[in-house]
Structure formats: C-alpha cells, structure tokens
Amino acid sequence: MRYAFVASHRTRYPTRVLCRVLGVSVSGFHDYLRRQSGAAADPDAALRAELRAIYAASKRSYGRHRLVRALRDRNHHIGHKRVARLMAEERIQGKTKRRWRRNASGGSSTLAPNLLDRKFAPGAGPTAWVGDITYVATRQGWLHLAVVISVQTRQVLGYSTSDRMTEELVVKAFANAWALHPQRPGLIFHSDRGGQYWGNEFRQLLQSHGVVQSMSRPGNCWDNAVAESFFATLKAEEAADPYSSREQASQSLATYIHGFCNPARLHSALGYQSPNAYARQLRAAPEMASWRPFSGSQIRAGTGA
C-alpha cells in the first residue's frame, strides 16, 4: 500500500516528496496515520518520552545535534532526520545564539516584527487575525488544535486539529479561515514565534494572499493575549477533562466553537455580546458601512481538519 510505503520511508525522505512521487495527497497520508493510531500504539512513543526527558534535563537548551548524541548514548540507533521530525512534532527547539539585525528605527528584529503591538480592542481598525496552537488531552494521546481568531469580532474563523504538531496544522487552520473569509491585501496575521508559523510553506501562503505577518516578542505570551484567553476559556468550559478519543475531542471542539462560542457565548471584551451578535452590530453601524466583519452565517461546521 502506498501510504504504508510513505510511513516506512518518511524517516529517510521528506513526506511531501514521497507523496508526490507515489501520487497520493499529504492530507490523505495523515488521515491514514490517524486511522492506524487507533489500531496500534505509536511506534515512537518510548523514543518520544526519552527525547522529552533529555530535553527537560538540559533545561530546554539542547538542539538536534546534542539530542542525537544523547539518544545514541542511550543505545538508540537514530539519525538526525528522524530526530528533527520528532522535535518538530513535539515542538522542541534548542536555544541558539540569535543573529540580530538593525532596522531603520535603530531597533533589532528577527523573523517578523510585532506589528499588532497588543492592539486588541474589538471593533473598527486595521483588520487583524491571531493564530495559536494548544494541546487537548485524550485517552489516545494529545490532540493539537490550531485556531485563527478575529481581533475585531473575537470570532473563531477557522481551525484545524491533528495528532501531530506540524506546519501543516497551521496551514490548514489559516486556509480554512481564508476560504470562508477572504480579505483585501493588508490583513495582519499575528502569532507567537513557534516554528510552525515561520516555516516556508506558511509564510508563502500569507504572502500569496497579501497578508502581513506579525509575531510576538520572544518569550512574551501577552503579545498574543487574544488567543491565550480563548484557550484558557476553552479548557475551563469544554476541555477540562480528557476525551475518550481524538475523534470525540474533534467533534466536541467543533460543537463548542460553532454551537456555543461564536453564536452564543457572552464575551466580556464585546460588552457581553456573543461574537456573532457583535459582528452583526458592527455591520449595521452607519460608520462601518464600508467595513465588512464576518457574519454569523459564514461560520459553519467543517472548518476543522
């Protein structure tokens, strides 16, 4: 089977290359992995546990080279590509000396600047979306959830779920949001500095739509407070306890977002209106006639992966 061939060789060759050569889709391959995970335990489970333990013992400083050496010292016959894949999936990143460059204002920057600059007030203003990733516990293991939220209306515009922490997770979340809510060039997309958000595929996706990328300052979670607040609410109201399976978690998250969070939940930042109701109010305001927030009817089930 072609998917099985991809699974057995992805430690040696990039997944996208294997899928292209064999004529199968990457999303179809990940669906195959999810189906397989229900029937068999993760073959890398023990290795992942040791990888996390070594990383924690190093005070979260080890990069790929030191992790490979440490694993080999523990009698694991493992290569750099496999460790790199596991690090990406486990969201592990070593500490490195950053190369800074001066910008026109005399400051220093890497990756993307913090253009949003904590301008979180809802309503009129430059259109901005925020994105982030969180973990949801299930009895089958973690389920990763990536969301895209409107700063102006606090609506969850798109999301994606996966048992893997990959760049594809955030690509799907953004693509789902854009498919329902295309914008004029100039939209600001803000996120933290997670590796998924500065991968080539994601950055090219933003550029192709004329979206301007913004990123939080290093180690400053308050720069993405809109997404952090949503995740805190989600875990208090919906995902407080582990789900029985990843499938149940995905279904419950969809119900929460589409059935309660967007259409019904009273949001303190919106004057205790629901996001959809607030969007309708903005659309009806005379001074907002030329600005088109996201209507409640546009938010429909099916935006998850």
C-alpha positions as CSV (number, residue, x, y, z in Angstrom):
1,M,0.0,0.0,0.0
2,R,1.3,3.4,-0.9
3,Y,0.5,5.1,2.4
4,A,2.3,2.3,4.2
5,F,5.4,2.8,2.0
6,V,5.4,6.5,2.8
7,A,5.1,5.7,6.6
8,S,8.0,3.3,6.5
9,H,10.3,5.6,4.5
10,R,9.5,9.1,5.8
11,T,12.5,9.0,8.2
12,R,14.8,8.9,5.2
13,Y,12.9,11.1,2.7
14,P,10.6,14.2,3.1
15,T,6.9,13.2,3.4
16,R,5.8,15.6,0.7
17,V,8.4,14.2,-1.8
18,L,7.3,10.6,-1.1
19,C,3.6,11.5,-1.5
20,R,4.3,13.4,-4.8
21,V,6.3,10.5,-6.2
22,L,3.6,8.0,-5.3
23,G,0.7,10.2,-6.4
24,V,-1.0,10.5,-3.1
25,S,-2.0,13.5,-1.1
26,V,-0.3,14.6,2.1
27,S,-3.6,15.1,3.9
28,G,-4.7,11.6,2.8
29,F,-1.4,10.2,4.3
30,H,-2.1,11.9,7.6
31,D,-5.6,10.5,7.6
32,Y,-4.1,7.1,7.2
33,L,-1.8,7.7,10.1
34,R,-4.8,8.7,12.3
35,R,-6.6,5.5,11.3
36,Q,-3.6,3.5,12.1
37,S,-3.1,5.1,15.5
38,G,-6.5,3.8,16.6
39,A,-5.3,0.2,15.9
40,A,-1.7,0.4,17.0
41,A,0.3,2.3,19.5
42,D,2.7,5.0,18.4
43,P,5.9,3.1,17.5
44,D,7.9,6.2,18.6
45,A,6.2,6.5,21.9
46,A,9.1,5.3,24.0
47,L,11.6,7.4,22.0
48,R,9.4,10.5,22.3
49,A,9.4,10.0,26.1
50,E,13.2,9.8,26.2
51,L,13.5,12.8,23.9
52,R,11.3,14.9,26.1
53,A,13.2,13.7,29.3
54,I,16.6,14.6,27.8
55,Y,15.3,18.0,26.6
56,A,13.9,18.8,30.0
57,A,17.1,17.7,31.8
58,S,19.1,20.1,29.6
59,K,16.9,23.0,30.8
60,R,15.3,23.1,27.4
61,S,18.6,24.0,25.7
62,Y,19.6,21.0,23.6
63,G,19.2,21.2,19.9
64,R,19.2,18.4,17.3
65,H,22.9,17.6,17.4
66,R,23.1,17.2,21.2
67,L,19.8,15.3,21.3
68,V,21.0,12.8,18.7
69,R,24.2,12.3,20.7
70,A,22.3,11.8,23.9
71,L,20.0,9.3,22.4
72,R,22.8,7.4,20.8
73,D,24.5,7.3,24.2
74,R,21.3,5.5,25.4
75,N,21.8,2.9,22.7
76,H,19.3,4.3,20.2
77,H,20.4,3.8,16.6
78,I,18.9,7.0,15.3
79,G,19.7,9.6,12.7
80,H,19.5,13.4,12.5
81,K,16.4,13.4,10.2
82,R,14.3,11.3,12.5
83,V,15.2,13.4,15.5
84,A,14.4,16.6,13.6
85,R,11.0,15.2,12.7
86,L,10.3,14.2,16.3
87,M,11.4,17.6,17.5
88,A,9.1,19.3,15.2
89,E,6.2,17.1,16.2
90,E,6.9,17.5,19.9
91,R,7.5,21.3,19.5
92,I,11.1,21.0,20.8
93,Q,13.6,23.8,19.9
94,G,17.1,24.2,21.2
95,K,18.4,27.5,22.4
96,T,20.7,29.2,19.9
97,K,22.5,32.4,19.7
98,R,20.3,34.7,17.6
99,R,21.6,36.8,14.8
100,W,20.1,40.3,15.1
101,R,20.0,43.0,12.5
102,R,19.3,46.7,12.9
103,N,16.2,48.1,11.3
104,A,15.5,51.6,10.2
105,S,14.3,52.8,13.6
106,G,17.5,51.5,15.3
107,G,15.9,48.6,17.0
108,S,16.6,44.9,16.5
109,S,14.3,42.2,15.0
110,T,14.2,38.6,13.8
111,L,11.6,36.8,11.9
112,A,8.6,39.1,11.7
113,P,8.1,42.3,13.8
114,N,5.4,42.8,16.4
115,L,3.0,44.9,14.2
116,L,-0.1,44.2,16.2
117,D,1.6,45.6,19.3
118,R,-1.2,44.5,21.7
119,K,-3.8,46.5,19.8
120,F,-6.6,44.1,20.9
121,A,-9.6,46.4,21.0
122,P,-12.5,45.0,19.1
123,G,-14.4,47.0,16.5
124,A,-13.1,49.3,13.8
125,G,-9.5,49.5,12.9
126,P,-6.9,47.6,10.8
127,T,-8.2,44.1,10.2
128,A,-6.1,41.6,12.2
129,W,-6.3,37.9,12.9
130,V,-4.4,36.0,15.5
131,G,-3.3,32.3,15.5
132,D,-2.0,29.9,18.0
133,I,-1.7,26.2,18.9
134,T,-2.7,24.3,22.1
135,Y,-2.9,20.8,23.3
136,V,-6.1,18.9,24.3
137,A,-5.9,15.7,26.3
138,T,-7.5,12.5,25.2
139,R,-7.0,8.9,26.3
140,Q,-5.4,8.2,22.9
141,G,-2.8,10.9,23.5
142,W,-2.6,14.7,22.7
143,L,-4.8,16.3,20.1
144,H,-3.3,19.5,18.8
145,L,-5.6,22.4,18.0
146,A,-4.7,25.4,15.8
147,V,-7.1,28.4,15.6
148,V,-7.5,31.6,13.7
149,I,-9.4,34.3,15.6
150,S,-10.6,37.8,14.5
151,V,-9.3,40.6,16.8
152,Q,-12.2,42.8,15.6
153,T,-15.1,40.4,16.5
154,R,-13.4,37.6,18.6
155,Q,-15.0,35.0,16.2
156,V,-13.1,31.8,15.7
157,L,-12.8,32.0,11.9
158,G,-11.0,28.7,11.2
159,Y,-9.3,25.9,13.0
160,S,-7.5,22.6,12.4
161,T,-6.8,19.5,14.6
162,S,-4.2,16.8,14.3
163,D,-2.3,14.3,16.4
164,R,0.9,15.8,15.1
165,M,2.4,19.3,15.8
166,T,3.4,20.2,12.2
167,E,3.5,23.2,9.9
168,E,0.6,21.7,8.0
169,L,-1.6,22.1,11.1
170,V,-1.4,25.9,11.0
171,V,-1.5,26.0,7.2
172,K,-4.9,24.2,7.3
173,A,-6.3,26.5,10.0
174,F,-5.4,29.6,8.1
175,A,-6.6,28.1,4.8
176,N,-9.9,27.2,6.4
177,A,-10.4,30.7,7.7
178,W,-9.4,32.3,4.4
179,A,-11.8,30.0,2.4
180,L,-14.7,31.4,4.3
181,H,-13.5,34.9,4.9
182,P,-11.2,36.2,2.1
183,Q,-9.7,39.6,2.8
184,R,-8.3,42.5,0.9
185,P,-4.5,42.8,0.9
186,G,-3.1,44.3,4.1
187,L,-4.6,41.9,6.7
188,I,-2.3,41.5,9.7
189,F,-1.8,37.9,10.9
190,H,-0.3,37.7,14.3
191,S,1.2,34.6,16.1
192,D,3.9,33.6,18.5
193,R,7.3,32.6,17.2
194,G,6.6,28.9,17.1
195,G,8.4,27.1,14.2
196,Q,5.2,26.2,12.5
197,Y,4.5,29.9,11.9
198,W,7.8,30.8,10.3
199,G,8.0,27.7,8.1
200,N,8.4,28.4,4.4
201,E,5.1,26.9,3.4
202,F,3.1,29.0,5.9
203,R,4.9,32.3,5.1
204,Q,4.5,31.7,1.4
205,L,0.7,31.2,2.0
206,L,0.5,34.5,3.7
207,Q,2.4,36.3,1.1
208,S,0.3,34.8,-1.7
209,H,-2.8,36.4,-0.1
210,G,-1.2,39.8,0.6
211,V,-1.2,39.2,4.3
212,V,1.3,41.0,6.5
213,Q,2.9,38.7,9.2
214,S,3.3,39.9,12.8
215,M,4.9,38.0,15.6
216,S,5.1,38.3,19.4
217,R,8.3,39.3,21.1
218,P,10.5,36.4,22.2
219,G,9.0,34.7,25.3
220,N,6.1,37.2,25.7
221,C,2.8,35.4,25.8
222,W,0.9,38.6,26.5
223,D,1.6,39.8,22.9
224,N,-0.9,37.1,21.8
225,A,-3.3,37.5,24.6
226,V,-6.5,37.1,22.4
227,A,-5.5,33.6,21.5
228,E,-4.3,32.8,25.0
229,S,-7.5,34.0,26.5
230,F,-9.6,31.8,24.2
231,F,-7.6,28.7,25.0
232,A,-8.0,29.4,28.8
233,T,-11.7,29.7,28.3
234,L,-11.9,26.6,26.1
235,K,-10.1,24.4,28.7
236,A,-12.2,25.7,31.5
237,E,-15.5,25.3,29.8
238,E,-15.1,22.5,27.4
239,A,-11.8,20.6,27.5
240,A,-11.3,20.4,31.3
241,D,-11.2,16.6,31.3
242,P,-9.6,14.1,28.9
243,Y,-11.7,13.0,26.0
244,S,-12.1,9.3,25.3
245,S,-10.6,9.6,21.8
246,R,-9.2,12.1,19.4
247,E,-12.3,11.8,17.2
248,Q,-14.6,12.6,20.2
249,A,-12.4,15.6,21.0
250,S,-12.5,16.9,17.4
251,Q,-16.3,16.6,17.4
252,S,-16.7,18.2,20.8
253,L,-14.4,21.1,19.9
254,A,-16.4,21.7,16.7
255,T,-19.7,21.7,18.7
256,Y,-18.2,24.2,21.2
257,I,-16.9,26.6,18.6
258,H,-19.9,26.5,16.2
259,G,-22.7,25.8,18.6
260,F,-21.7,28.0,21.6
261,C,-18.6,30.1,21.4
262,N,-19.3,32.1,18.2
263,P,-23.1,32.3,18.3
264,A,-24.0,32.3,22.0
265,R,-21.2,32.8,24.5
266,L,-21.2,36.3,26.1
267,H,-17.8,37.8,25.7
268,S,-16.6,40.4,28.2
269,A,-14.5,42.3,25.7
270,L,-17.5,42.7,23.5
271,G,-19.7,44.2,26.2
272,Y,-21.1,40.8,27.0
273,Q,-22.4,40.1,23.5
274,S,-21.7,37.0,21.5
275,P,-19.0,37.3,18.7
276,N,-21.6,36.7,16.0
277,A,-24.0,39.3,17.6
278,Y,-21.2,41.8,17.9
279,A,-20.3,41.3,14.2
280,R,-23.9,42.0,13.2
281,Q,-23.8,45.2,15.3
282,L,-20.7,46.3,13.5
283,R,-22.2,45.6,10.1
284,A,-25.3,47.6,10.9
285,A,-23.4,50.7,12.2
286,P,-23.5,53.6,9.6
287,E,-19.9,54.4,10.1
288,M,-18.9,50.8,9.4
289,A,-20.8,50.5,6.1
290,S,-17.6,50.1,4.2
291,W,-16.2,47.6,6.6
292,R,-17.4,44.0,6.5
293,P,-17.0,41.9,9.6
294,F,-17.6,38.2,9.5
295,S,-21.2,37.3,9.6
296,G,-22.6,34.5,11.8
297,S,-23.9,32.7,8.8
298,Q,-20.4,32.4,7.4
299,I,-19.2,30.5,10.4
300,R,-20.3,26.9,9.7
301,A,-19.2,23.4,10.6
302,G,-16.5,21.7,8.6
303,T,-13.6,24.1,9.0
304,G,-11.6,21.6,11.1
305,A,-9.1,19.2,9.7
